Amino acid sequence: MSVDRGGDLTLFDEPRDQQQPGINIAAFDGATDHQLDEESSITHVHGLVTGHDELLRRLGELTGWEQRRRWMYNREVDEPRLTHEYRDLATAPAFLVELAAAFSEYCGVPYDGIWMNWYRDHRDSTSWHADRPANVPQTAIVPVLSLGATRRFLIRPNAGGRSTTFIPAGGDVLIMRGRCQRDWLHSVPKQQSPAGPRMSVNFSSSTQAGASGQRKRTFNVARPKIFRSPDFAATITTPLRVAGSSDLIRPLNSMSAPPAADTIAGADSRTA
């Protein structure tokens, strides 16, 4: 098993060129809160996941990534990103399971599902939307982990108007709280300047959504354009030590399978 520069056990025991993925629990202590209105806020957790580029690479090797299709006006088009979903958390890679456990403890919500978007370059994007089924209850807490390249994350009121811009670095987490999913929309827009790949990992809770929120998603799905070997899942067999903790966390063994004017919530801001 490998030992990182801080002396902690790491997830993978193979030779590596990059820092291996780890969870920096102490990052929660330095999180910053940004109030959008009286009932909605976003918590920015800086540097929760270390080795985020390596984690992105390994997630990209999983099978199951799809390029889905959607109706735009009177024609079907490819969504400008790839997607992957784990409706049953027990089937997700063990590192993501441990992340879900960390978020569950921090947020007080039992997360049991994962939705991932892969933005291959600066031309991939997602338009204004709220997350389903987190937009069903009156309030919700939704953590979104960023991996890889830095991209803008915009959020604005449902009725339109000024947007707030967050710029999460790789390994950062934005936690949408309160009525963010009911009264606000968010997006990751295209950009002109070149950017490398980025993934977002969204954690969902069927308990939080409630019975009415457990609606089956329906999509027009194009043939997946990427098939890769699931060696990421196969390599997760060793214990993980979470930074800031003296306890070993044992991985689970189940391994199936742009607005007129913006307000910028800077990554260096430490004000509530």
Buried (B, 14 or more C-beta within 10 A) or exposed (E): EBEBEEEBBBBBEEEEEEBBBBBBBEBBEEBBEBEBEEBBBBBBBBBBBBBBBBBBBBBBBBBBBBBBBEEEEEEEEEBBBBBBBBBEBEBBBBBBBBBBBBBBEBBEBBBBBBBBBBBBEBEBBBBBEBBBBBBBBEBBBBBBBBBBBBBBBBBBBEEEEEBBBBBBBBBBBBBBBBBBBBBBBBBBBBBEEEBBBBBBBBBBBBEBBBEEBEEEEEEEEBEBEBEEEBEBBEBBEBBBBBBEEEEEBEBBEBBEEEBEEBEEBEBEEEEE
